[in-house]
Every structure is written in structure tokens, then in C-alpha cells.
Amino acid sequence: MVPFNKPFISYTDQINQLKYRGLIIDNDNKAEHILQNIGYFRLSGYWYPFLETPKNQHKFKRGSNFDTAFKLYCFDNELRKIVFSEIIKIEIAVRTKMVHTLAEKYNPFWHMNYALFNKAAIHDEIIDYFKEIYNKSDEQFIKSFKKNYTDPIPPSWMMLEISSFGKLSRMYSNLKSIPEKRHIANYFGLDENVFASWLHALVYTRNICAHNTRLWNRIMGISPQIPQSTHHSWIKTTDAFNTILKKNISINNRVYFILSIIRYLLLTINPQSTFNTTIQDILKKYPMVDKRAMGFPDTWQEEELWEI
């Protein structure tokens, strides 16, 4: 390890460096404008696939073009917006189902009941989080609750309304294997363990989208479970041949698998959803996108889940 010593370079020098390394830039003014508004470092993730091996020599493959890298950036930007929008719908539906199911069986304050949860330490962490966001919230319904009631924490439908998707997922995962936990998962066509792992993966994906980091060819840091059985149609192909390892490997850590999770859950939440059409349309709009880099198998359009 050595100290970082790379110098700052101007936009003009950035363009000249890219050209020297073999990247075709047809319009310097356009390229400089893009670099000024997006940044060299952010864009580098989109021209990285065009580098020859070994990548650390920073030499581009013949024919690599700056405009193609920028189009990949535009594709990724649109994809993140689509995915983020649909995950919000799933988050709201899960929150609603959890609150209704558990409040109906127990009481409005089930979220404070240690007896319903596996690990007390995790529940302590969540209750501390509840207290913090309750005290900081400026939502009108929270102000009204503080004014009219003496309870230290509001009922579940208020508390979970201001809670993050991450805490919601963590609460579900920490629930004991009670009938209500199974009922919530079954509503979405899954068993409780698969559902918990899918929620965790969606939280991870949502955070990627919210922070505007690269999604399109990402190897996800979380591998959600592959279900053995589902209530609705699910993908049949869950692995792909890896040309480096020379064997089939699971694709449950690739974007295609996450998109399939979203599509599957929307079958319950919004049966009229056009998410499948939206994904096919964006892939047609950007034909330069390598779908295999996202984990898409060649036969993905033949899957019943993705039929239009």
C-alpha cells in the first residue's frame, strides 16, 4: 500500500488522456460538457467494460466510444428511476400488510411487544430507532399524537409510516415464526424465509437507486433466496454459464434476478402493472446494453413471468 498521489487534471486533460488510451471522442465540446456535469469518476464505471485486459493498464478496446459509455450511463439512470419507483410501491404494500395483520391479531402496539420477536437485541435497536425518529419527526399526524396522547410511542400504523424500509425489513425478519408472519409472506405468494430475504435484497437495491450508484451490471452484495415453490409464475432459469469459471453459476446476485423479484411481487400488488413492458422497452431503447452483464439469460423473454 502507498499514499494516494494521483494529480488533479483539467477537463481538457481528461479528454486528452481518454483519447490517448484509445477512447474515441467525436465531439470534444459535448464530452467536456458531460464531464463537467457528471464527472470523470462517475462515468468511468460505464467505460470500464470497454477496457482491455488487464484493466489496470487503462487501454481501451478498439472501437470503444465515449458516446456509447454515456448512453450506458443514461440507461442506468433511467433503470434506477424505474426500479426505485416500483420498490416504493412494494414497500408501501408490505408496510400496510404487516400493520393490518399484526394489529388485528394482537393490538395497535404490537411493534413494541418483545414476545413477538426472536432477538431482543435487535428489537432494542429498533425501539431506540422508533424513539429517535418519533422525537425528530415533523409530520403533522405525529405532532397531533404528541399533543393528544400520553403514550411514549404511537400505534404501529403511525410508527411504521415514518420508519425506513430497512427497519421494516429487519422487523419482519426478526419476527418469530408465528402464523401472522407466514400469512404476510403467503399474501405475496412466498414462504416466510424467502420473503424475508427478498425484502433484504430490495432494501439493498433501493439504497443503490437512492444514492445514484451504478446498477446495470452490478454484482449485488446480497443474494436473495431462490424459491423452491411460489404461488405465481416464477422464472425457470436461475443460473447462467460463466465463461471464466467454465460452469453454470447462480444469477441471484444479478440485476435480472432483482427485476424478476419486483415483477413477481407486483403480480399481487398491482396485477395490471406494465413493469414487464417497461423493462423490455428500455432495453429496446438502448440496444448497446449487454443484457448478459445484468444476468439476463438468452431465453428470458420466454419466461411466463416476463410475457407481454
Residue, then its C-alpha position, 0 to 999 in steps of 0.5 A: m500500500v502507498p499514499f494516494n498521489k494521483p494529480f488533479i487534471s483539467y477537463t481538457d486533460q481528461i479528454n486528452q488522456l481518454k483519447y490517448r488510451g484509445l477512447i474515441i471522442d467525436n465531439d470534444n465540446k459535448a464530452e467536456h460538457i458531460l464531464q463537467n456535469i457528471g464527472y470523470f469518476r462517475l462515468s468511468g464505471y460505464w467505460y470500464p467494460f470497454l477496457e482491455t485486459p488487464k484493466n489496470q493498464h487503462k487501454f481501451k478496446r478498439g472501437s470503444n466510444f465515449d458516446t456509447a459509455f454515456k448512453l450506458y450511463c443514461f440507461d442506468n439512470e433511467l433503470r434506477k428511476i424505474v426500479f426505485s419507483e416500483i420498490i416504493k410501491i412494494e414497500i408501501a404494500v408490505r408496510t400496510k400488510m404487516v400493520h393490518t395483520l399484526a394489529e388485528k391479531y394482537n393490538p395497535f402496539w404490537h411493534m413494541n411487544y418483545a414476545l413477538f420477536n426472536k432477538a431482543a437485541i435487535h428489537d432494542e435497536i429498533i425501539d431506540y430507532f422508533k424513539e429517535i425518529y418519533n422525537k425528530s419527526d415533523e409530520q403533522f399526524i405525529k405532532s397531533f399524537k404528541k399533543n393528544y396522547t400520553d403514550p411514549i410511542p404511537p400505534s404501529w400504523m403511525m410508527l411504521e409510516i415514518s420508519s425506513f424500509g430497512k427497519l421494516s425489513r429487519m422487523y419482519s425478519n426478526l419476527k418469530s415464526i408465528p402464523e401472522k408472519r407466514h400469512i404476510a409472506n403467503y399474501f405475496g405468494l412466498d414462504e416466510n424465509v424467502f420473503a424475508s430475504w427478498l425484502h433484504a435484497l430490495v432494501y439493498t437495491r433501493n439504497i443503490c437507486a437512492h444514492n445514484t450508484r451504478l446498477w446495470n451490471r452490478i454484482m449485488g452484495i446480497s443474494p436473495q433466496i431462490p424459491q423452491s415453490t411460489h404461488h405465481s409464475w416464477i422464472k425457470t432459469t436461475d443460473a447462467f454459464n460463466t465463461i471464466l469459471k467454465k460452469n453454470i453459476s447462480i444469477n441471484n446476485r444479478v440485476y435480472f434476478i432483482l427485476s424478476i423479484i419486483r415483477y413477481l411481487l407486483l403480480t399481487i400488488n398491482p396485477q395490471s402493472t406494465f413493469n414487464t413492458t417497461i423493462q423490455d422497452i428500455l432495453k429496446k431503447y438502448p440496444m448497446v446494453d449487454k443484457r448478459a452483464m445484468g444476468f439476463p439469460d438468452t431465453w428470458q423473454e420466454e419466461e411466463l413471468w416476463e410475457i407481454 
